[in-house]
Structures are given as C-alpha cells and as structure tokens.
Amino acid sequence: MEPVMARASIFTFLVASAALASQPKPAALEADFSRHLQEWDGFGVNYVEVPQTRDYKTNPQEYGGMSALSEDKRRQLLELFWGDDGLRPGVVKMFADVWMEPVNDNTDPEVIDASRFDHETTTKWMRMFVREGVKRTRARGGGLKIITTLYGPPAWATRQKFVRGRDLDPAMKKEVAEYLIAWVKFLREKEGFPVSAISLHNEGEDFSRWPVDGMTAGHPTHDYNLYWPPSQVVDFLSFMRPMMDRMGLKEVALANGEPTNWYRFWQWGHAPEIARSPEALKGLGLITSHGFAGGTNQWYGDHSSNGVDLLRLAKPGLHAWTTSMTWGKMNMAFLDDIRQQIYSVKVNAVIPWAAVQTSNWVGGDPNPGTAVRVIEDCGCFQVLPGYWNYKQVSRAGQPGMRVAAVRSDDPGLRIMAFASNGTKHPDSFVVINTTWEQKTARIAVAGTRAASFKAFRSSLSEKYAPAGDHAVSSGAIEYRVPPNSATTFFAN
C-alpha cells in the first residue's frame, strides 16, 4: 500500500501545484508617500449660469438649474458639494459673462465707475453656489481658491460690435482688462470671495468657431469667447499685470487663458510665445488650459506637459490648473483622464466642466456628463455616477497635500496618491480598475506611518460605499479590486 499512497500523495501535490501555478499573479502597485511630486491645490467645481444667449432680455439663461429648484431642494444640492459628507472641492471657477457692462463706463480704464456695471443680474445663482462653498469651507477651517475666467467681452469691445464678435478692438484692450478687474473687485470687496486668479479667455485659440470673415457670431450652440492669438495673450500678460497692481489686485495671479487642451497650448504657439517674452513671463502667475484630450491631431491632442514644462523652466515654481475637462461617460475612463492630467500634464488642480447642469444647452451640450442633473419639469435633480466617481478623488486630494509617486504593472489598474504634507488630511490613494474583470492587487505603501487604511468604493453597484479597513502587512495591502471600480484608501 505504501507505493500507492506515495503515488497518490505525489499526484495530489502535482494537482495542487498546477492549480497554484494557474492562479494569476497579483498585480504590483505602489504608492510612495515619501516621494513628493507637485503641490496639490485641490479638485474643483464650476457652476455655469449664462453661457450662450445673444440677447439676455429676451432669452435669459440659467444653465446650472438651481433657479428651477425649491429652496429645500437647493439646500440638498448645495449639501452634496459643500457639506461635511460632500465633495469638499478646494478650487472654484467662475465665469465673467458678456453682460456685466452694457456700455463702456468711461474713457479711463483705470477708473471704475461701479454704477455702470451690473454684476448682479446674470450671476445670481453662480454667486449663491460659491457663497455657500466659501462659508462651509471656512467653517471647516479650510479655504477655497477661486479663479474667474473671461467667458467673452461685451459687444462694444469687439471689432464686430456684436455679442461674440470674433476680434478684439485694439482700442478697447485696456477696457477689457478693466472689465475683469471690476468683476474681481466686486467679488472680493462686496461678496468677500477669495478670488486668487484671473484667466484671460475661454478656448480663445479656436479660430474655427467663426466664419472666415468673422462677420457673424458663429453657430448659436457655441458658448462665449473671443479669438486670442498668442500675440494678444502676450500683450495682456505684459500690460495687465502692472495695471492690476495699480488697481489694488497685487495678490491676484494673472493666468494666460484657457485653450481647448494642453496639446494646443503647446502646439498652437501660446506657451512658446509666452516663454519668449520676458514681460509676459513676469506677468504670468498661473498656467491654465482646458484638458479636452482625444487623439494627437491639430484639433484634439494628448495629455501633453510640453507647455507646462517650458514655462516652468523659464519661471520655476509656476502652478498649472486644468480648468475644464470632460466628464465623459462618468465612468472609470473619466477618473483615468483625471489621473493623466495630474501625472502626465503635471497640474496642481483639476476642475471638470460644469458640475451642475440642466438639459437646456442650445443644440445639446457636447460634454453632457456631469455630477448633478437638474430636471426642470419636476423641479428636482438627479445625482449621476459622475458625482460618486469624482468624490473618490476629490475627497482624497485636498488642498495643501502633495501628489505622491505611484506605479502599476497592470495596464487595467491605475493608481494616484496624495501625501499629507503636514496638513490635517491623511495620506490617501485611489485604485481604479478600468476593466470588466476582478483583479487581485498587492499595493505596496511606503513613506507612511499608517498601519491600516480605511476604504470607500464606487462601482456599478456602489456609491462611495464603505469598503472596510485594510491592514498594511509586510509593507503592502492585499486587495481584490472589483471590475469597473474606484477605491479610495485613507490612512488611519
């Protein structure tokens, strides 16, 4: 019987060994909190109120949709963003629309006649949204950073003299600078908003949005902007910075404006032109661009850091913000897009396109994903998957932290990490499974004193749901990553 039993034991051993060999090796991931990359200013939100109408009196717009809600519903919506259990954004983008100065206030661009500006009518709901954010963030002991962008200048400032005229009237360039300065002073002095940056334009590099002669406002589905060739950006950075200083805005940074994506910012000449001008570099306080990527061609490019790298080489210490990007299908690809903005473009903040939207964008919004959809017919709103997925990263990367080095040997598993950097916020990392299969991962964690991490997860069936405590054993966490999921780990 002994040989038979021996043969059986050998057979059992071989079967077990084969089974073990057939099991996939865990993916190797790492978050190293001791290896700090760029400073992190925060994840952001953008409430868009008036984006397109050519005649506000006959066709007023309120694209964000809070005006369609009852006071109780508004409070619920605001809680989703600013409440203790909300997104807790660190940065906010506010547009300056084309209706704030119907007629030029006077002939002196450095003397503001406040009575000739209307900063109230077209910005009521946007200011309410931000006001709540400033109040709630301060109550938690934090602070928001606010950037305001020129959506488009008033008609009288363009050569064409109509709303969404293509070309700047050169005689009006300092009046356009005054337009933005007056808006920022209103926000800072009357509203008490901590505006920290002014951005010159909204996708102003895109000359294709107008007819060749520029003699019509272009397609009605396009939002406000003005054509900003690189030379015009350089000119504004050079003269507007000293003008802001003289008018009491020394602590407010001046940004270059917001091309459609980082590829165009480099490839279409804006970054190189700024880098060649000592005066423009002196005036530049923040690098900005939208981040709509999608294939390397002249219209939509990749997540290119060339422009950011060039300007940081010329002026070390500059921060860069992605001030708009698509929510896409509000899935894991959306989060991976954010990861690429951070690790490939090397930005210090990310603000997706409008976080609260109705469905009344003329012609249909080309980027329909969002966090919250307001349904006007019922005076209600719907929390979309974009909200829960964005919460995975917005809660992890709080202002004052630093982006930490990461790696993954599995192309289906992506990771981003934020080091505490002396703040009250814990070390955190986010693991994203972009595939339809469950994966096993061994996540090495270095540079942290935490013995365990508390997890929260969003997936096809979960909405930022608690996902247990995970012990660090031999310097790593063993974790089964559900398909199409994002899991955020916070150091205990």
LUMDRENGU-736952 format. One record per residue (C-alpha): residue in three letters; x, y, z. Coordinates in steps of 0.5 Angstrom, whole numbers, plus 500, padded with zeros to 3 digits. Each point is the difference from the previous one (the first is absolute). Example, Ala and Ser with C-alpha at 12.3 -4.5 7.8 and 13.67 -1.06 7.14 Angstrom:
<sites>
+---------+-----+-----+-----+
! residuo !   x !   y !   z !
+---------+-----+-----+-----+
!     ALA ! 525 ! 491 ! 516 !
!     SER ! 502 ! 507 ! 498 !
+---------+-----+-----+-----+
</sites>
This chain:
<sites>
+---------+-----+-----+-----+
! residuo !   x !   y !   z !
+---------+-----+-----+-----+
!     MET ! 500 ! 500 ! 500 !
!     GLU ! 506 ! 505 ! 501 !
!     PRO ! 502 ! 501 ! 493 !
!     VAL ! 492 ! 501 ! 498 !
!     MET ! 500 ! 505 ! 506 !
!     ALA ! 506 ! 503 ! 498 !
!     ARG ! 498 ! 501 ! 493 !
!     ALA ! 493 ! 503 ! 502 !
!     SER ! 504 ! 505 ! 504 !
!     ILE ! 504 ! 502 ! 494 !
!     PHE ! 494 ! 500 ! 496 !
!     THR ! 497 ! 505 ! 505 !
!     PHE ! 506 ! 504 ! 500 !
!     LEU ! 500 ! 501 ! 493 !
!     VAL ! 493 ! 502 ! 499 !
!     ALA ! 500 ! 505 ! 506 !
!     SER ! 507 ! 503 ! 497 !
!     ALA ! 497 ! 500 ! 493 !
!     ALA ! 494 ! 504 ! 503 !
!     LEU ! 504 ! 505 ! 504 !
!     ALA ! 504 ! 501 ! 493 !
!     SER ! 494 ! 501 ! 496 !
!     GLN ! 498 ! 506 ! 505 !
!     PRO ! 501 ! 507 ! 497 !
!     LYS ! 506 ! 503 ! 504 !
!     PRO ! 497 ! 506 ! 504 !
!     ALA ! 502 ! 507 ! 496 !
!     ALA ! 505 ! 504 ! 503 !
!     LEU ! 498 ! 507 ! 502 !
!     GLU ! 504 ! 505 ! 505 !
!     ALA ! 498 ! 507 ! 503 !
!     ASP ! 506 ! 503 ! 503 !
!     PHE ! 498 ! 506 ! 504 !
!     SER ! 508 ! 502 ! 501 !
!     ARG ! 501 ! 501 ! 493 !
!     HIS ! 496 ! 507 ! 499 !
!     LEU ! 499 ! 503 ! 493 !
!     GLN ! 496 ! 506 ! 499 !
!     GLU ! 496 ! 504 ! 506 !
!     TRP ! 493 ! 499 ! 499 !
!     ASP ! 495 ! 506 ! 500 !
!     GLY ! 493 ! 496 ! 500 !
!     PHE ! 495 ! 497 ! 496 !
!     GLY ! 495 ! 505 ! 497 !
!     VAL ! 493 ! 501 ! 498 !
!     ASN ! 497 ! 505 ! 495 !
!     TYR ! 493 ! 503 ! 500 !
!     VAL ! 498 ! 503 ! 493 !
!     GLU ! 494 ! 505 ! 500 !
!     VAL ! 500 ! 504 ! 494 !
!     PRO ! 504 ! 496 ! 494 !
!     GLN ! 497 ! 502 ! 493 !
!     THR ! 494 ! 504 ! 499 !
!     ARG ! 501 ! 506 ! 496 !
!     ASP ! 494 ! 504 ! 503 !
!     TYR ! 499 ! 499 ! 507 !
!     LYS ! 494 ! 505 ! 501 !
!     THR ! 496 ! 495 ! 495 !
!     ASN ! 504 ! 494 ! 501 !
!     PRO ! 502 ! 499 ! 507 !
!     GLN ! 504 ! 494 ! 502 !
!     GLU ! 502 ! 496 ! 507 !
!     TYR ! 504 ! 494 ! 497 !
!     GLY ! 501 ! 498 ! 507 !
!     GLY ! 493 ! 499 ! 502 !
!     MET ! 500 ! 502 ! 507 !
!     SER ! 494 ! 505 ! 499 !
!     ALA ! 496 ! 494 ! 498 !
!     LEU ! 500 ! 497 ! 507 !
!     SER ! 496 ! 502 ! 506 !
!     GLU ! 504 ! 503 ! 506 !
!     ASP ! 500 ! 493 ! 503 !
!     LYS ! 503 ! 496 ! 494 !
!     ARG ! 505 ! 506 ! 499 !
!     ARG ! 503 ! 498 ! 507 !
!     GLN ! 500 ! 493 ! 499 !
!     LEU ! 504 ! 501 ! 493 !
!     LEU ! 505 ! 505 ! 504 !
!     GLU ! 501 ! 495 ! 505 !
!     LEU ! 502 ! 495 ! 495 !
!     PHE ! 506 ! 504 ! 498 !
!     TRP ! 502 ! 504 ! 506 !
!     GLY ! 497 ! 496 ! 506 !
!     ASP ! 505 ! 496 ! 505 !
!     ASP ! 498 ! 494 ! 496 !
!     GLY ! 500 ! 503 ! 493 !
!     LEU ! 505 ! 501 ! 495 !
!     ARG ! 504 ! 505 ! 504 !
!     PRO ! 503 ! 504 ! 494 !
!     GLY ! 507 ! 504 ! 501 !
!     VAL ! 499 ! 505 ! 494 !
!     VAL ! 494 ! 503 ! 496 !
!     LYS ! 500 ! 503 ! 493 !
!     MET ! 495 ! 506 ! 499 !
!     PHE ! 499 ! 503 ! 493 !
!     ALA ! 499 ! 507 ! 498 !
!     ASP ! 495 ! 500 ! 495 !
!     VAL ! 499 ! 506 ! 495 !
!     TRP ! 494 ! 504 ! 503 !
!     MET ! 503 ! 503 ! 506 !
!     GLU ! 502 ! 507 ! 497 !
!     PRO ! 495 ! 501 ! 494 !
!     VAL ! 503 ! 507 ! 499 !
!     ASN ! 507 ! 502 ! 501 !
!     ASP ! 500 ! 503 ! 507 !
!     ASN ! 505 ! 506 ! 498 !
!     THR ! 506 ! 501 ! 496 !
!     ASP ! 505 ! 499 ! 505 !
!     PRO ! 502 ! 492 ! 501 !
!     GLU ! 503 ! 501 ! 507 !
!     VAL ! 494 ! 504 ! 503 !
!     ILE ! 494 ! 495 ! 501 !
!     ASP ! 493 ! 503 ! 500 !
!     ALA ! 497 ! 495 ! 504 !
!     SER ! 493 ! 503 ! 499 !
!     ARG ! 501 ! 498 ! 492 !
!     PHE ! 501 ! 493 ! 502 !
!     ASP ! 495 ! 494 ! 501 !
!     HIS ! 503 ! 494 ! 504 !
!     GLU ! 493 ! 498 ! 503 !
!     THR ! 495 ! 498 ! 494 !
!     THR ! 504 ! 495 ! 496 !
!     THR ! 504 ! 497 ! 506 !
!     LYS ! 495 ! 499 ! 506 !
!     TRP ! 500 ! 492 ! 500 !
!     MET ! 507 ! 499 ! 499 !
!     ARG ! 502 ! 505 ! 506 !
!     MET ! 495 ! 496 ! 504 !
!     PHE ! 503 ! 494 ! 499 !
!     VAL ! 507 ! 503 ! 501 !
!     ARG ! 498 ! 504 ! 506 !
!     GLU ! 498 ! 493 ! 503 !
!     GLY ! 506 ! 497 ! 499 !
!     VAL ! 504 ! 506 ! 503 !
!     LYS ! 496 ! 499 ! 506 !
!     ARG ! 500 ! 493 ! 501 !
!     THR ! 508 ! 499 ! 498 !
!     ARG ! 502 ! 506 ! 505 !
!     ALA ! 495 ! 497 ! 506 !
!     ARG ! 504 ! 493 ! 499 !
!     GLY ! 507 ! 504 ! 501 !
!     GLY ! 502 ! 500 ! 492 !
!     GLY ! 500 ! 505 ! 495 !
!     LEU ! 498 ! 500 ! 492 !
!     LYS ! 504 ! 503 ! 495 !
!     ILE ! 495 ! 503 ! 494 !
!     ILE ! 502 ! 501 ! 493 !
!     THR ! 496 ! 505 ! 496 !
!     THR ! 500 ! 499 ! 492 !
!     LEU ! 498 ! 505 ! 495 !
!     TYR ! 495 ! 496 ! 496 !
!     GLY ! 499 ! 506 ! 495 !
!     PRO ! 501 ! 507 ! 500 !
!     PRO ! 494 ! 505 ! 499 !
!     ALA ! 498 ! 501 ! 492 !
!     TRP ! 503 ! 507 ! 501 !
!     ALA ! 507 ! 497 ! 501 !
!     THR ! 500 ! 497 ! 493 !
!     ARG ! 501 ! 502 ! 493 !
!     GLN ! 494 ! 497 ! 498 !
!     LYS ! 496 ! 504 ! 506 !
!     PHE ! 495 ! 494 ! 501 !
!     VAL ! 500 ! 494 ! 505 !
!     ARG ! 505 ! 495 ! 499 !
!     GLY ! 504 ! 504 ! 495 !
!     ARG ! 506 ! 497 ! 498 !
!     ASP ! 505 ! 505 ! 500 !
!     LEU ! 502 ! 505 ! 506 !
!     ASP ! 500 ! 507 ! 498 !
!     PRO ! 507 ! 502 ! 502 !
!     ALA ! 498 ! 507 ! 502 !
!     MET ! 496 ! 496 ! 506 !
!     LYS ! 505 ! 495 ! 502 !
!     LYS ! 501 ! 504 ! 507 !
!     GLU ! 493 ! 501 ! 501 !
!     VAL ! 499 ! 492 ! 499 !
!     ALA ! 505 ! 500 ! 506 !
!     GLU ! 496 ! 505 ! 504 !
!     TYR ! 494 ! 495 ! 499 !
!     LEU ! 504 ! 494 ! 503 !
!     ILE ! 503 ! 505 ! 505 !
!     ALA ! 493 ! 503 ! 502 !
!     TRP ! 497 ! 493 ! 501 !
!     VAL ! 505 ! 497 ! 504 !
!     LYS ! 500 ! 506 ! 505 !
!     PHE ! 492 ! 499 ! 500 !
!     LEU ! 501 ! 493 ! 502 !
!     ARG ! 506 ! 502 ! 505 !
!     GLU ! 497 ! 506 ! 503 !
!     LYS ! 493 ! 499 ! 500 !
!     GLU ! 499 ! 492 ! 500 !
!     GLY ! 506 ! 499 ! 505 !
!     PHE ! 502 ! 495 ! 495 !
!     PRO ! 508 ! 498 ! 500 !
!     VAL ! 501 ! 501 ! 492 !
!     SER ! 507 ! 498 ! 499 !
!     ALA ! 501 ! 500 ! 493 !
!     ILE ! 497 ! 503 ! 493 !
!     SER ! 500 ! 496 ! 494 !
!     LEU ! 500 ! 504 ! 493 !
!     HIS ! 496 ! 495 ! 496 !
!     ASN ! 495 ! 494 ! 498 !
!     GLU ! 503 ! 496 ! 495 !
!     GLY ! 502 ! 506 ! 496 !
!     GLU ! 505 ! 497 ! 496 !
!     ASP ! 495 ! 496 ! 496 !
!     PHE ! 499 ! 505 ! 494 !
!     SER ! 496 ! 495 ! 496 !
!     ARG ! 494 ! 502 ! 504 !
!     TRP ! 498 ! 506 ! 496 !
!     PRO ! 499 ! 500 ! 492 !
!     VAL ! 507 ! 502 ! 497 !
!     ASP ! 498 ! 508 ! 499 !
!     GLY ! 498 ! 500 ! 508 !
!     MET ! 494 ! 504 ! 498 !
!     THR ! 494 ! 496 ! 503 !
!     ALA ! 500 ! 497 ! 508 !
!     GLY ! 501 ! 493 ! 497 !
!     HIS ! 496 ! 494 ! 502 !
!     PRO ! 495 ! 501 ! 505 !
!     THR ! 502 ! 494 ! 504 !
!     HIS ! 507 ! 503 ! 502 !
!     ASP ! 501 ! 503 ! 506 !
!     TYR ! 503 ! 507 ! 501 !
!     ASN ! 507 ! 501 ! 498 !
!     LEU ! 505 ! 505 ! 496 !
!     TYR ! 505 ! 498 ! 496 !
!     TRP ! 507 ! 500 ! 504 !
!     PRO ! 506 ! 499 ! 495 !
!     PRO ! 507 ! 499 ! 504 !
!     SER ! 502 ! 507 ! 499 !
!     GLN ! 494 ! 503 ! 503 !
!     VAL ! 501 ! 496 ! 506 !
!     VAL ! 507 ! 502 ! 501 !
!     ASP ! 498 ! 507 ! 499 !
!     PHE ! 494 ! 500 ! 506 !
!     LEU ! 505 ! 496 ! 505 !
!     SER ! 505 ! 506 ! 499 !
!     PHE ! 496 ! 506 ! 501 !
!     MET ! 494 ! 497 ! 504 !
!     ARG ! 505 ! 497 ! 506 !
!     PRO ! 502 ! 507 ! 502 !
!     MET ! 493 ! 503 ! 499 !
!     MET ! 497 ! 495 ! 505 !
!     ASP ! 506 ! 502 ! 505 !
!     ARG ! 498 ! 507 ! 499 !
!     MET ! 493 ! 499 ! 501 !
!     GLY ! 500 ! 496 ! 506 !
!     LEU ! 501 ! 493 ! 498 !
!     LYS ! 507 ! 498 ! 501 !
!     GLU ! 499 ! 494 ! 504 !
!     VAL ! 495 ! 497 ! 494 !
!     ALA ! 504 ! 496 ! 495 !
!     LEU ! 499 ! 501 ! 492 !
!     ALA ! 499 ! 494 ! 496 !
!     ASN ! 502 ! 499 ! 493 !
!     GLY ! 492 ! 498 ! 498 !
!     GLU ! 498 ! 493 ! 498 !
!     PRO ! 501 ! 497 ! 494 !
!     THR ! 496 ! 494 ! 498 !
!     ASN ! 505 ! 495 ! 502 !
!     TRP ! 507 ! 499 ! 502 !
!     TYR ! 503 ! 498 ! 494 !
!     ARG ! 497 ! 506 ! 496 !
!     PHE ! 503 ! 505 ! 506 !
!     TRP ! 507 ! 497 ! 497 !
!     GLN ! 499 ! 498 ! 493 !
!     TRP ! 496 ! 506 ! 498 !
!     GLY ! 505 ! 505 ! 503 !
!     HIS ! 498 ! 503 ! 506 !
!     ALA ! 505 ! 497 ! 505 !
!     PRO ! 506 ! 501 ! 496 !
!     GLU ! 498 ! 508 ! 498 !
!     ILE ! 499 ! 501 ! 508 !
!     ALA ! 507 ! 497 ! 501 !
!     ARG ! 503 ! 504 ! 495 !
!     SER ! 497 ! 507 ! 503 !
!     PRO ! 504 ! 502 ! 507 !
!     GLU ! 494 ! 505 ! 501 !
!     ALA ! 495 ! 494 ! 499 !
!     LEU ! 503 ! 496 ! 505 !
!     LYS ! 501 ! 505 ! 505 !
!     GLY ! 492 ! 501 ! 500 !
!     LEU ! 498 ! 492 ! 500 !
!     GLY ! 498 ! 498 ! 507 !
!     LEU ! 497 ! 493 ! 498 !
!     ILE ! 500 ! 496 ! 494 !
!     THR ! 493 ! 498 ! 497 !
!     SER ! 497 ! 496 ! 495 !
!     HIS ! 494 ! 495 ! 499 !
!     GLY ! 501 ! 493 ! 499 !
!     PHE ! 496 ! 497 ! 495 !
!     ALA ! 504 ! 495 ! 497 !
!     GLY ! 499 ! 494 ! 495 !
!     GLY ! 505 ! 499 ! 495 !
!     THR ! 506 ! 503 ! 497 !
!     ASN ! 498 ! 505 ! 495 !
!     GLN ! 499 ! 507 ! 499 !
!     TRP ! 493 ! 500 ! 503 !
!     TYR ! 501 ! 496 ! 506 !
!     GLY ! 506 ! 498 ! 503 !
!     ASP ! 503 ! 495 ! 505 !
!     HIS ! 502 ! 502 ! 507 !
!     SER ! 506 ! 504 ! 499 !
!     SER ! 504 ! 503 ! 505 !
!     ASN ! 505 ! 504 ! 495 !
!     GLY ! 497 ! 507 ! 501 !
!     VAL ! 500 ! 499 ! 508 !
!     ASP ! 507 ! 497 ! 500 !
!     LEU ! 502 ! 506 ! 495 !
!     LEU ! 497 ! 506 ! 504 !
!     ARG ! 503 ! 496 ! 507 !
!     LEU ! 507 ! 500 ! 497 !
!     ALA ! 499 ! 507 ! 498 !
!     LYS ! 497 ! 502 ! 507 !
!     PRO ! 501 ! 495 ! 505 !
!     GLY ! 494 ! 499 ! 505 !
!     LEU ! 494 ! 501 ! 496 !
!     HIS ! 494 ! 496 ! 502 !
!     ALA ! 495 ! 498 ! 494 !
!     TRP ! 493 ! 498 ! 500 !
!     THR ! 496 ! 496 ! 495 !
!     THR ! 494 ! 505 ! 501 !
!     SER ! 495 ! 496 ! 496 !
!     MET ! 499 ! 493 ! 497 !
!     THR ! 495 ! 495 ! 498 !
!     TRP ! 496 ! 495 ! 505 !
!     GLY ! 500 ! 495 ! 494 !
!     LYS ! 495 ! 494 ! 502 !
!     MET ! 501 ! 502 ! 507 !
!     ASN ! 504 ! 493 ! 501 !
!     MET ! 507 ! 498 ! 501 !
!     ALA ! 503 ! 503 ! 494 !
!     PHE ! 498 ! 507 ! 503 !
!     LEU ! 504 ! 498 ! 506 !
!     ASP ! 506 ! 498 ! 496 !
!     ASP ! 499 ! 506 ! 496 !
!     ILE ! 501 ! 504 ! 506 !
!     ARG ! 506 ! 496 ! 502 !
!     GLN ! 503 ! 501 ! 494 !
!     GLN ! 499 ! 508 ! 501 !
!     ILE ! 504 ! 499 ! 506 !
!     TYR ! 505 ! 495 ! 499 !
!     SER ! 501 ! 502 ! 492 !
!     VAL ! 499 ! 507 ! 500 !
!     LYS ! 502 ! 501 ! 507 !
!     VAL ! 495 ! 505 ! 502 !
!     ASN ! 499 ! 503 ! 507 !
!     ALA ! 492 ! 500 ! 500 !
!     VAL ! 494 ! 497 ! 495 !
!     ILE ! 494 ! 503 ! 499 !
!     PRO ! 495 ! 496 ! 496 !
!     TRP ! 495 ! 503 ! 495 !
!     ALA ! 493 ! 503 ! 503 !
!     ALA ! 499 ! 495 ! 507 !
!     VAL ! 492 ! 502 ! 500 !
!     GLN ! 496 ! 500 ! 493 !
!     THR ! 493 ! 500 ! 497 !
!     SER ! 499 ! 497 ! 493 !
!     ASN ! 498 ! 507 ! 497 !
!     TRP ! 507 ! 501 ! 497 !
!     VAL ! 498 ! 503 ! 493 !
!     GLY ! 502 ! 494 ! 495 !
!     GLY ! 502 ! 496 ! 505 !
!     ASP ! 506 ! 500 ! 505 !
!     PRO ! 506 ! 497 ! 496 !
!     ASN ! 502 ! 497 ! 507 !
!     PRO ! 494 ! 498 ! 503 !
!     GLY ! 503 ! 496 ! 506 !
!     THR ! 499 ! 504 ! 507 !
!     ALA ! 500 ! 499 ! 507 !
!     VAL ! 492 ! 502 ! 501 !
!     ARG ! 495 ! 501 ! 495 !
!     VAL ! 494 ! 505 ! 502 !
!     ILE ! 494 ! 497 ! 497 !
!     GLU ! 496 ! 507 ! 499 !
!     ASP ! 493 ! 497 ! 498 !
!     CYS ! 499 ! 497 ! 507 !
!     GLY ! 505 ! 505 ! 504 !
!     CYS ! 504 ! 494 ! 502 !
!     PHE ! 507 ! 498 ! 499 !
!     GLN ! 504 ! 493 ! 499 !
!     VAL ! 507 ! 498 ! 503 !
!     LEU ! 503 ! 497 ! 494 !
!     PRO ! 506 ! 495 ! 500 !
!     GLY ! 505 ! 505 ! 499 !
!     TYR ! 499 ! 503 ! 506 !
!     TRP ! 501 ! 494 ! 504 !
!     ASN ! 507 ! 498 ! 496 !
!     TYR ! 502 ! 508 ! 501 !
!     LYS ! 499 ! 499 ! 507 !
!     GLN ! 505 ! 494 ! 500 !
!     VAL ! 506 ! 505 ! 498 !
!     SER ! 497 ! 507 ! 503 !
!     ARG ! 500 ! 497 ! 507 !
!     ALA ! 507 ! 497 ! 499 !
!     GLY ! 504 ! 506 ! 497 !
!     GLN ! 498 ! 506 ! 505 !
!     PRO ! 504 ! 507 ! 499 !
!     GLY ! 507 ! 500 ! 503 !
!     MET ! 501 ! 493 ! 499 !
!     ARG ! 506 ! 498 ! 495 !
!     VAL ! 499 ! 495 ! 494 !
!     ALA ! 504 ! 493 ! 502 !
!     ALA ! 503 ! 496 ! 495 !
!     VAL ! 497 ! 494 ! 498 !
!     ARG ! 501 ! 494 ! 496 !
!     SER ! 496 ! 494 ! 497 !
!     ASP ! 502 ! 494 ! 496 !
!     ASP ! 493 ! 498 ! 497 !
!     PRO ! 497 ! 505 ! 495 !
!     GLY ! 493 ! 499 ! 502 !
!     LEU ! 502 ! 502 ! 507 !
!     ARG ! 501 ! 508 ! 501 !
!     ILE ! 502 ! 503 ! 507 !
!     MET ! 501 ! 507 ! 502 !
!     ALA ! 502 ! 502 ! 507 !
!     PHE ! 501 ! 507 ! 504 !
!     ALA ! 504 ! 500 ! 506 !
!     SER ! 498 ! 504 ! 507 !
!     ASN ! 506 ! 505 ! 499 !
!     GLY ! 499 ! 503 ! 507 !
!     THR ! 492 ! 501 ! 499 !
!     LYS ! 495 ! 497 ! 504 !
!     HIS ! 498 ! 496 ! 494 !
!     PRO ! 502 ! 492 ! 501 !
!     ASP ! 505 ! 497 ! 494 !
!     SER ! 495 ! 497 ! 495 !
!     PHE ! 500 ! 497 ! 494 !
!     VAL ! 495 ! 498 ! 494 !
!     VAL ! 500 ! 493 ! 497 !
!     ILE ! 496 ! 500 ! 493 !
!     ASN ! 498 ! 493 ! 497 !
!     THR ! 498 ! 502 ! 492 !
!     THR ! 499 ! 493 ! 498 !
!     TRP ! 494 ! 496 ! 501 !
!     GLU ! 503 ! 494 ! 504 !
!     GLN ! 502 ! 500 ! 507 !
!     LYS ! 507 ! 501 ! 501 !
!     THR ! 505 ! 498 ! 506 !
!     ALA ! 505 ! 505 ! 502 !
!     ARG ! 506 ! 501 ! 505 !
!     ILE ! 500 ! 507 ! 502 !
!     ALA ! 507 ! 502 ! 503 !
!     VAL ! 499 ! 506 ! 504 !
!     ALA ! 507 ! 504 ! 502 !
!     GLY ! 501 ! 506 ! 504 !
!     THR ! 494 ! 500 ! 504 !
!     ARG ! 500 ! 498 ! 508 !
!     ALA ! 493 ! 497 ! 499 !
!     ALA ! 499 ! 493 ! 502 !
!     SER ! 493 ! 500 ! 496 !
!     PHE ! 496 ! 503 ! 495 !
!     LYS ! 492 ! 502 ! 500 !
!     ALA ! 497 ! 499 ! 493 !
!     PHE ! 494 ! 502 ! 496 !
!     ARG ! 498 ! 498 ! 494 !
!     SER ! 496 ! 502 ! 494 !
!     SER ! 498 ! 494 ! 495 !
!     LEU ! 494 ! 498 ! 495 !
!     SER ! 496 ! 499 ! 507 !
!     GLU ! 503 ! 504 ! 505 !
!     LYS ! 500 ! 508 ! 501 !
!     TYR ! 506 ! 502 ! 504 !
!     ALA ! 499 ! 494 ! 505 !
!     PRO ! 504 ! 498 ! 506 !
!     ALA ! 505 ! 494 ! 498 !
!     GLY ! 503 ! 498 ! 506 !
!     ASP ! 506 ! 501 ! 504 !
!     HIS ! 507 ! 497 ! 496 !
!     ALA ! 506 ! 499 ! 505 !
!     VAL ! 507 ! 501 ! 497 !
!     SER ! 504 ! 493 ! 501 !
!     SER ! 507 ! 500 ! 498 !
!     GLY ! 499 ! 507 ! 496 !
!     ALA ! 494 ! 498 ! 496 !
!     ILE ! 493 ! 500 ! 500 !
!     GLU ! 497 ! 494 ! 496 !
!     TYR ! 493 ! 502 ! 497 !
!     ARG ! 495 ! 497 ! 495 !
!     VAL ! 498 ! 505 ! 495 !
!     PRO ! 493 ! 500 ! 497 !
!     PRO ! 499 ! 501 ! 493 !
!     ASN ! 499 ! 507 ! 498 !
!     SER ! 501 ! 503 ! 507 !
!     ALA ! 504 ! 505 ! 503 !
!     THR ! 502 ! 499 ! 507 !
!     THR ! 503 ! 506 ! 505 !
!     PHE ! 504 ! 498 ! 506 !
!     PHE ! 501 ! 505 ! 505 !
!     ALA ! 506 ! 499 ! 505 !
!     ASN ! 497 ! 498 ! 507 !
+---------+-----+-----+-----+
</sites>
